Amino acid sequence: MALKPKPDSFDASASKKRKAITMEVKLDIIKRYDKGERATDIGRSLGLSRSTVATIIKNKDRILEHVRRLGKFEALKREKGEESESEKFVVSRSWFMRFKDRANFHNIKVQGEAASGDDKAAREFPKALAQIIVEGDYCAQQMFNVDETGLFWKRLPNRTYVSKE
């Protein structure tokens, strides 16, 4: 007869939250392994599992090739200068949806001037204005109502993506 697992025992179906590993960390792992450090010790010091470190070491050639290509891209960007900054970034809808999920972004609707207003500055402005009036020795006839004045430098979108955090 098979024993039932205890309720507080490890559940294999419960998975850990995925953690993104930067290219710098991957290169650090490869350098440390090449110097003779064990995968277990590297993983323990970085808070990664031994299998994750082993997979990075196994993909060493692909990672180093990617870094080389990235270095060539940066050199090309320096060489081209401002021309490279004007190129359009085009991706598929599915790529963007996956990126949005990974980056934990969600779409919000920006409504009116309240979306762009700085509440703290608005609360502090009456004090600053009163000080300017006193220092400048201005009278009531020199004050103007600028309530409906606005500067529309560029038309802002009515929807945007922000981090859920």
KEZA-161528 format. One record per residue: x, y, z of N, C-alpha, C in turn; residue in one letter; residue number from 1. Coordinates in Angstrom, 1 decimal. Each point is the difference from the previous one (the first is absolute). Layout:
BEGIN
<<X; Y; Z>; <X; Y; Z>; <X; Y; Z>; 'A'; NUM> ...
//
This chain:
BEGIN
<<0.8; -1.2; 0.0>; <-0.8; 1.2; 0.0>; <0.9; 1.2; 0.0>; 'M'; 1> <<-0.3; 1.0; -0.9>; <0.8; 1.2; -0.1>; <-0.4; 1.0; 1.1>; 'A'; 2> <<1.0; 0.7; 0.5>; <-0.2; 1.0; 1.0>; <-0.4; 1.3; -0.7>; 'L'; 3> <<-1.0; 0.7; 0.7>; <-0.4; 1.3; -0.5>; <1.0; 1.0; 0.5>; 'K'; 4> <<0.3; 1.0; -0.9>; <1.0; 1.1; 0.5>; <-0.7; 0.8; 1.0>; 'P'; 5> <<0.8; 0.5; 0.9>; <-0.5; 0.9; 1.1>; <-0.4; 1.4; -0.7>; 'K'; 6> <<-1.0; 0.7; 0.6>; <-0.4; 1.2; -0.6>; <1.1; 1.1; -0.1>; 'P'; 7> <<0.9; 0.0; 1.0>; <1.0; 1.0; 0.0>; <1.3; -0.4; -0.8>; 'D'; 8> <<-0.1; -1.2; -0.6>; <1.2; -0.4; -0.8>; <0.1; 0.7; -1.3>; 'S'; 9> <<1.2; -0.1; -0.6>; <0.2; 0.7; -1.3>; <-0.9; -0.5; -1.1>; 'F'; 10> <<-0.6; 0.9; -0.7>; <-1.0; -0.3; -1.1>; <0.8; 0.2; -1.3>; 'D'; 11> <<0.2; -1.0; -0.7>; <0.8; 0.1; -1.3>; <-0.8; 0.8; -1.0>; 'A'; 12> <<-1.3; 0.1; 0.1>; <-0.7; 0.8; -1.0>; <0.1; 1.5; 0.2>; 'S'; 13> <<0.4; 0.4; 1.2>; <0.1; 1.4; 0.3>; <1.4; 0.4; -0.5>; 'A'; 14> <<0.0; 1.0; -0.9>; <1.3; 0.4; -0.6>; <0.4; 1.3; 0.6>; 'S'; 15> <<1.3; 0.3; -0.1>; <0.6; 1.2; 0.5>; <-0.3; 1.1; -1.1>; 'K'; 16> <<0.0; 1.2; 0.4>; <-0.2; 1.1; -0.9>; <1.3; 0.2; -0.8>; 'K'; 17> <<-0.2; 0.1; -1.3>; <1.2; 0.2; -0.9>; <0.7; 1.3; 0.3>; 'R'; 18> <<1.3; -0.1; -0.1>; <0.9; 1.2; 0.3>; <0.9; 0.2; -1.2>; 'K'; 19> <<-0.1; 1.2; -0.5>; <0.9; 0.4; -1.2>; <1.4; 0.1; 0.5>; 'A'; 20> <<0.9; -0.5; -0.8>; <1.4; 0.0; 0.3>; <0.7; 0.9; -1.1>; 'I'; 21> <<0.6; 1.1; 0.4>; <0.6; 0.9; -0.9>; <1.2; -0.6; -0.7>; 'T'; 22> <<0.4; 0.6; -1.1>; <1.2; -0.5; -0.8>; <1.3; 0.2; 0.9>; 'M'; 23> <<0.0; 1.0; 0.8>; <1.2; 0.2; 0.8>; <0.2; -1.1; 1.0>; 'E'; 24> <<-1.2; -0.5; 0.6>; <0.1; -1.1; 1.0>; <0.4; -1.2; -0.7>; 'V'; 25> <<-0.5; -0.3; -1.2>; <0.4; -1.2; -0.8>; <1.5; 0.0; -0.3>; 'K'; 26> <<0.5; 1.2; -0.4>; <1.4; 0.1; -0.3>; <0.8; -0.2; 1.3>; 'L'; 27> <<-0.4; 0.5; 1.1>; <0.6; -0.2; 1.3>; <0.1; -1.5; 0.3>; 'D'; 28> <<-1.1; -0.7; -0.2>; <-0.1; -1.4; 0.3>; <1.0; -0.8; -0.9>; 'I'; 29> <<0.1; 0.4; -1.3>; <0.9; -0.7; -0.9>; <1.5; 0.3; 0.4>; 'I'; 30> <<0.3; 1.2; 0.4>; <1.4; 0.3; 0.4>; <0.3; -0.7; 1.3>; 'K'; 31> <<-0.9; -0.1; 1.0>; <0.3; -0.7; 1.2>; <0.2; -1.5; -0.2>; 'R'; 32> <<-0.8; -0.5; -0.9>; <0.1; -1.5; -0.3>; <1.3; -0.3; -0.7>; 'Y'; 33> <<0.4; 0.9; -0.9>; <1.3; -0.2; -0.7>; <1.2; 0.2; 0.9>; 'D'; 34> <<-0.1; 0.7; 1.1>; <1.0; 0.1; 1.0>; <0.1; -1.2; 0.9>; 'K'; 35> <<-1.0; -0.9; -0.1>; <0.1; -1.2; 0.8>; <-1.0; -0.1; 1.1>; 'G'; 36> <<-0.9; 1.0; 0.1>; <-1.0; -0.1; 1.1>; <-1.1; -1.0; -0.4>; 'E'; 37> <<-0.5; -0.7; 1.0>; <-1.1; -1.0; -0.3>; <-1.3; 0.7; -0.2>; 'R'; 38> <<-0.9; -0.7; -0.9>; <-1.3; 0.6; -0.3>; <-0.9; 0.1; 1.3>; 'A'; 39> <<0.2; -0.9; 0.9>; <-0.8; 0.0; 1.2>; <0.3; 1.3; 0.8>; 'T'; 40> <<1.4; 0.3; 0.2>; <0.4; 1.1; 0.7>; <-0.4; 1.3; -0.6>; 'D'; 41> <<0.1; 0.1; -1.4>; <-0.5; 1.2; -0.7>; <-1.4; 0.2; 0.2>; 'I'; 42> <<-0.8; -1.0; -0.2>; <-1.5; 0.1; 0.2>; <-0.4; 0.4; 1.4>; 'G'; 43> <<0.7; -0.5; 1.0>; <-0.3; 0.3; 1.4>; <0.3; 1.5; 0.3>; 'R'; 44> <<1.1; 0.5; -0.6>; <0.4; 1.4; 0.3>; <-0.9; 1.0; -0.7>; 'S'; 45> <<-0.6; -0.5; -1.2>; <-0.9; 0.9; -0.7>; <-1.5; -0.2; 0.2>; 'L'; 46> <<-0.3; -1.0; 0.8>; <-1.4; -0.3; 0.3>; <-0.7; -0.7; -1.1>; 'G'; 47> <<0.8; -0.8; -0.8>; <-0.5; -0.8; -1.1>; <0.2; -1.5; 0.2>; 'L'; 48> <<-0.8; -0.8; -0.6>; <0.1; -1.4; 0.2>; <1.2; -0.5; -0.9>; 'S'; 49> <<0.6; -1.1; 0.4>; <1.1; -0.6; -0.7>; <-0.4; -0.3; -1.4>; 'R'; 50> <<-1.2; -0.5; -0.3>; <-0.4; -0.3; -1.3>; <-0.1; 1.2; -0.9>; 'S'; 51> <<-0.4; 1.2; 0.5>; <0.0; 1.2; -0.7>; <1.4; 0.4; -0.4>; 'T'; 52> <<1.0; -0.1; 0.9>; <1.4; 0.3; -0.3>; <0.5; -0.9; -1.0>; 'V'; 53> <<-0.3; -1.3; 0.1>; <0.5; -1.0; -0.9>; <-0.6; 0.2; -1.4>; 'A'; 54> <<-1.2; 0.5; -0.1>; <-0.6; 0.3; -1.3>; <0.7; 1.2; -0.7>; 'T'; 55> <<0.3; 1.0; 0.8>; <0.8; 1.2; -0.5>; <1.3; -0.5; -0.5>; 'I'; 56> <<0.7; -0.8; 0.8>; <1.3; -0.5; -0.4>; <-0.1; -0.8; -1.3>; 'I'; 57> <<-1.0; -0.8; -0.1>; <-0.2; -0.8; -1.2>; <-0.2; 0.8; -1.2>; 'K'; 58> <<-0.7; 1.2; 0.2>; <-0.3; 0.9; -1.2>; <1.1; 1.1; -0.1>; 'N'; 59> <<1.2; -0.3; 0.5>; <1.0; 1.0; 0.1>; <0.3; 0.6; -1.4>; 'K'; 60> <<0.1; -0.9; -1.0>; <0.4; 0.4; -1.4>; <-1.1; 1.0; -0.5>; 'D'; 61> <<-1.2; -0.3; 0.2>; <-1.1; 0.8; -0.5>; <0.0; 1.4; 0.7>; 'R'; 62> <<0.2; 0.0; 1.3>; <0.0; 1.2; 0.7>; <1.2; 0.9; -0.4>; 'I'; 63> <<1.2; -0.6; -0.2>; <1.1; 0.8; -0.4>; <-0.2; 0.5; -1.4>; 'L'; 64> <<-0.6; -0.7; -0.9>; <-0.3; 0.4; -1.4>; <-0.9; 1.2; 0.1>; 'E'; 65> <<-1.0; -0.1; 0.8>; <-1.0; 1.1; 0.2>; <0.7; 1.3; 0.4>; 'H'; 66> <<0.9; -0.1; 1.0>; <0.8; 1.1; 0.5>; <0.8; 0.6; -1.1>; 'V'; 67> <<0.6; -0.9; -0.8>; <0.9; 0.5; -1.2>; <-0.9; 0.8; -1.0>; 'R'; 68> <<-1.2; -0.6; -0.3>; <-0.9; 0.7; -0.9>; <-0.5; 1.3; 0.5>; 'R'; 69> <<-0.2; 0.1; 1.3>; <-0.5; 1.2; 0.7>; <1.1; 1.0; -0.1>; 'L'; 70> <<1.3; -0.4; 0.2>; <1.1; 0.9; -0.1>; <0.1; 0.6; -1.4>; 'G'; 71> <<-0.2; -0.8; -1.0>; <0.0; 0.5; -1.4>; <-1.1; 1.0; -0.2>; 'K'; 72> <<-1.2; -0.3; 0.6>; <-1.1; 0.9; -0.2>; <0.3; 1.4; 0.7>; 'F'; 73> <<0.6; 0.0; 1.2>; <0.3; 1.2; 0.6>; <1.0; 0.8; -0.8>; 'E'; 74> <<1.0; -0.7; -0.6>; <1.0; 0.7; -0.8>; <-0.6; 0.6; -1.2>; 'A'; 75> <<-1.0; -0.7; -0.6>; <-0.7; 0.5; -1.2>; <-0.9; 1.2; 0.4>; 'L'; 76> <<-0.5; 0.0; 1.2>; <-0.8; 1.1; 0.5>; <0.8; 1.3; 0.2>; 'K'; 77> <<1.2; -0.2; 0.6>; <0.9; 1.1; 0.1>; <0.5; 0.5; -1.3>; 'R'; 78> <<0.2; -0.9; -1.0>; <0.5; 0.4; -1.3>; <-1.1; 0.8; -0.8>; 'E'; 79> <<-1.2; -0.5; 0.1>; <-1.1; 0.7; -0.7>; <-0.5; 1.2; 0.6>; 'K'; 80> <<0.1; 0.1; 1.3>; <-0.4; 1.2; 0.8>; <-1.5; 0.1; 0.0>; 'G'; 81> <<-0.4; 1.2; -0.3>; <-1.5; 0.4; 0.1>; <-0.8; -0.8; -1.0>; 'E'; 82> <<0.5; -0.5; -1.1>; <-0.8; -0.7; -1.0>; <-0.6; -1.3; 0.7>; 'E'; 83> <<0.8; -0.6; 0.8>; <-0.5; -1.3; 0.6>; <-1.2; 0.3; 1.0>; 'S'; 84> <<0.0; 1.2; 0.6>; <-1.1; 0.3; 0.9>; <-1.3; 0.3; -0.7>; 'E'; 85> <<0.0; 0.3; -1.3>; <-1.2; 0.3; -0.7>; <-0.7; -1.2; -0.6>; 'S'; 86> <<0.6; -1.2; 0.2>; <-0.6; -1.2; -0.5>; <-1.2; -0.4; 0.8>; 'E'; 87> <<-1.0; -0.6; -0.7>; <-1.2; -0.4; 0.7>; <0.2; -1.4; 0.6>; 'K'; 88> <<-0.6; -0.2; 1.2>; <0.0; -1.3; 0.7>; <-1.4; -0.7; -0.3>; 'F'; 89> <<0.1; -1.1; -0.8>; <-1.3; -0.6; -0.4>; <0.1; -1.5; 0.6>; 'V'; 90> <<-1.1; -0.3; 0.6>; <-0.2; -1.4; 0.6>; <-1.4; -0.5; -0.3>; 'V'; 91> <<-0.2; -1.3; 0.2>; <-1.3; -0.5; -0.2>; <-0.9; 0.2; 1.2>; 'S'; 92> <<-1.3; -0.1; -0.2>; <-0.9; 0.2; 1.2>; <0.3; -1.1; 1.0>; 'R'; 93> <<0.2; -1.2; -0.3>; <0.3; -1.1; 0.9>; <1.2; 0.3; 0.9>; 'S'; 94> <<1.1; 0.5; -0.7>; <1.2; 0.3; 0.7>; <-0.3; 1.1; 1.1>; 'W'; 95> <<-0.8; 1.0; -0.4>; <-0.3; 1.1; 0.9>; <-0.8; -0.5; 1.2>; 'F'; 96> <<-1.0; -0.9; -0.3>; <-0.8; -0.5; 1.1>; <0.8; -0.8; 1.0>; 'M'; 97> <<0.9; -0.8; -0.5>; <0.9; -0.7; 0.9>; <0.9; 0.9; 0.8>; 'R'; 98> <<0.5; 1.0; -0.7>; <0.9; 1.0; 0.7>; <-0.8; 0.7; 1.1>; 'F'; 99> <<-1.2; 0.4; -0.3>; <-0.9; 0.7; 0.9>; <-0.2; -0.8; 1.3>; 'K'; 100> <<-0.3; -1.3; -0.2>; <-0.2; -0.9; 1.1>; <1.3; -0.2; 0.8>; 'D'; 101> <<1.1; -0.2; -0.6>; <1.3; -0.1; 0.7>; <0.4; 1.2; 0.8>; 'R'; 102> <<-0.3; 1.2; -0.6>; <0.4; 1.2; 0.7>; <-1.0; 0.5; 1.0>; 'A'; 103> <<-1.2; -0.8; 0.0>; <-1.0; 0.4; 1.0>; <-0.6; 1.3; -0.3>; 'N'; 104> <<-0.3; 0.3; -1.3>; <-0.6; 1.3; -0.4>; <-1.5; -0.2; -0.1>; 'F'; 105> <<-0.8; 1.0; 0.2>; <-1.4; -0.1; -0.4>; <-0.4; 1.4; -0.6>; 'H'; 106> <<-1.0; 0.0; -0.8>; <-0.5; 1.1; -0.7>; <-1.0; 0.8; 0.8>; 'N'; 107> <<0.3; 1.3; 0.1>; <-1.0; 0.9; 0.7>; <-0.4; 1.1; -0.9>; 'I'; 108> <<-1.2; 0.6; 0.3>; <-0.5; 1.1; -0.8>; <0.4; 1.3; 0.8>; 'K'; 109> <<0.7; 0.9; -0.7>; <0.4; 1.3; 0.5>; <-1.1; 0.9; -0.3>; 'V'; 110> <<-0.6; 0.6; 1.1>; <-1.1; 0.9; -0.2>; <0.3; 1.5; 0.4>; 'Q'; 111> <<-0.2; 0.9; -0.9>; <0.1; 1.4; 0.2>; <1.3; 0.5; 0.6>; 'G'; 112> <<0.0; 1.1; 0.6>; <1.2; 0.7; 0.5>; <0.4; -0.7; 1.3>; 'E'; 113> <<-0.9; -0.7; 0.7>; <0.4; -0.6; 1.3>; <1.1; -1.0; -0.2>; 'A'; 114> <<0.0; -0.7; -1.1>; <1.0; -1.0; -0.3>; <1.4; 0.5; 0.0>; 'A'; 115> <<0.2; 1.3; -0.5>; <1.3; 0.6; -0.1>; <0.3; 1.0; 1.1>; 'S'; 116> <<-0.9; 0.2; 0.9>; <0.2; 1.0; 1.0>; <0.8; -0.5; 1.2>; 'G'; 117> <<0.8; 0.9; 0.6>; <0.8; -0.4; 1.2>; <-0.8; 0.5; 1.2>; 'D'; 118> <<-0.6; -0.9; 0.7>; <-0.8; 0.4; 1.2>; <0.8; 0.7; 1.1>; 'D'; 119> <<1.2; -0.5; 0.3>; <0.8; 0.6; 1.0>; <0.4; 1.5; -0.3>; 'K'; 120> <<0.4; 0.2; -1.3>; <0.3; 1.3; -0.4>; <-1.2; 1.0; 0.0>; 'A'; 121> <<-1.2; -0.6; -0.4>; <-1.2; 0.8; 0.1>; <-0.3; 0.5; 1.4>; 'A'; 122> <<0.2; -0.9; 1.0>; <-0.3; 0.4; 1.4>; <1.0; 1.0; 0.5>; 'R'; 123> <<1.2; -0.1; -0.5>; <1.1; 1.0; 0.5>; <0.0; 1.3; -0.7>; 'E'; 124> <<-0.6; 0.1; -1.2>; <0.0; 1.2; -0.8>; <-0.6; 1.2; 0.6>; 'F'; 125> <<-1.2; -0.1; 0.7>; <-0.5; 1.2; 0.6>; <0.9; 0.7; 1.0>; 'P'; 126> <<0.8; -0.8; 0.7>; <1.0; 0.6; 1.0>; <1.1; 0.7; -0.8>; 'K'; 127> <<0.5; -0.6; -1.1>; <1.0; 0.6; -0.8>; <-0.5; 1.2; -0.7>; 'A'; 128> <<-1.2; 0.0; -0.5>; <-0.6; 1.2; -0.6>; <-0.1; 1.2; 0.9>; 'L'; 129> <<-0.5; -0.3; 1.2>; <-0.1; 1.0; 1.1>; <1.3; 0.6; 0.3>; 'A'; 130> <<1.1; -0.8; 0.0>; <1.3; 0.5; 0.3>; <0.5; 0.9; -1.2>; 'Q'; 131> <<-0.3; -0.4; -1.2>; <0.4; 0.8; -1.2>; <-0.7; 1.4; 0.1>; 'I'; 132> <<-1.3; 0.0; 0.3>; <-0.7; 1.2; 0.1>; <0.6; 1.0; 1.0>; 'I'; 133> <<0.3; -0.6; 1.2>; <0.6; 0.8; 1.1>; <1.3; 0.6; -0.4>; 'V'; 134> <<0.9; -0.9; -0.6>; <1.4; 0.4; -0.3>; <-0.1; 1.0; -1.2>; 'E'; 135> <<-0.9; -0.1; -0.9>; <0.0; 0.9; -1.2>; <-0.8; 1.2; 0.3>; 'G'; 136> <<-0.7; 0.1; 1.1>; <-0.9; 1.1; 0.4>; <-1.0; 0.3; -1.1>; 'D'; 137> <<-0.7; -1.1; -0.4>; <-1.0; 0.1; -1.1>; <-1.4; 0.3; 0.7>; 'Y'; 138> <<-0.8; 0.8; -0.8>; <-1.4; 0.3; 0.5>; <-1.0; -1.0; -0.7>; 'C'; 139> <<-1.2; 0.1; 0.5>; <-1.1; -0.9; -0.5>; <-0.2; 0.2; -1.5>; 'A'; 140> <<0.2; 1.2; -0.6>; <-0.3; 0.3; -1.4>; <1.1; -0.6; -0.9>; 'Q'; 141> <<1.1; -0.4; 0.6>; <1.1; -0.6; -0.8>; <-0.1; -1.5; -0.1>; 'Q'; 142> <<-1.0; -0.6; 0.7>; <-0.2; -1.4; 0.0>; <-1.0; -0.4; -1.1>; 'M'; 143> <<0.3; -1.1; -0.7>; <-0.8; -0.4; -1.1>; <-0.5; -1.5; 0.3>; 'F'; 144> <<-1.1; -0.3; -0.6>; <-0.5; -1.4; 0.2>; <0.5; -0.8; -1.2>; 'N'; 145> <<0.8; -1.0; 0.3>; <0.6; -0.9; -1.0>; <-0.6; -1.4; 0.1>; 'V'; 146> <<-1.2; -0.1; 0.5>; <-0.6; -1.4; 0.3>; <-0.1; -0.8; -1.3>; 'D'; 147> <<-0.5; 0.6; -1.1>; <-0.2; -0.8; -1.2>; <1.1; 0.0; -1.0>; 'E'; 148> <<1.1; 0.5; 0.4>; <1.2; 0.1; -0.9>; <0.7; -1.4; -0.1>; 'T'; 149> <<0.3; -0.4; -1.1>; <0.7; -1.3; -0.2>; <1.0; 0.0; -1.1>; 'G'; 150> <<1.0; -0.8; 0.1>; <1.0; -0.1; -1.1>; <-0.1; -1.4; -0.5>; 'L'; 151> <<-0.3; -0.1; -1.3>; <-0.1; -1.3; -0.6>; <1.2; -0.2; -0.9>; 'F'; 152> <<1.1; -0.4; 0.5>; <1.2; -0.1; -0.7>; <-0.1; -1.2; -1.0>; 'W'; 153> <<-0.4; -1.1; 0.5>; <-0.3; -1.2; -0.8>; <-1.3; -0.6; 0.5>; 'K'; 154> <<-0.7; -0.6; -0.9>; <-1.3; -0.6; 0.4>; <0.4; -1.3; 0.7>; 'R'; 155> <<-0.4; -0.2; 1.3>; <0.2; -1.2; 0.7>; <-1.0; -1.1; -0.3>; 'L'; 156> <<0.4; -1.3; 0.1>; <-0.9; -1.0; -0.3>; <-1.1; -0.1; 1.1>; 'P'; 157> <<-1.1; -0.6; -0.3>; <-1.1; -0.1; 1.0>; <0.1; -1.3; 0.8>; 'N'; 158> <<0.9; -0.9; -0.5>; <0.3; -1.3; 0.8>; <1.5; -0.2; 0.0>; 'R'; 159> <<0.4; -0.6; 1.1>; <1.4; -0.3; 0.2>; <0.2; -1.3; 0.8>; 'T'; 160> <<1.3; -0.5; 0.0>; <0.3; -1.2; 0.7>; <0.8; 0.4; 1.2>; 'Y'; 161> <<-0.3; -0.5; 1.2>; <0.7; 0.3; 1.2>; <0.2; -1.3; 0.8>; 'V'; 162> <<1.1; 0.0; 0.8>; <0.2; -1.2; 0.8>; <-1.0; -0.2; 1.1>; 'S'; 163> <<-0.4; -1.2; 0.3>; <-1.0; -0.3; 1.0>; <0.6; 0.3; 1.4>; 'K'; 164> <<1.3; 0.0; 0.1>; <0.7; 0.3; 1.3>; <-0.1; 1.4; 0.3>; 'E'; 165> 
//
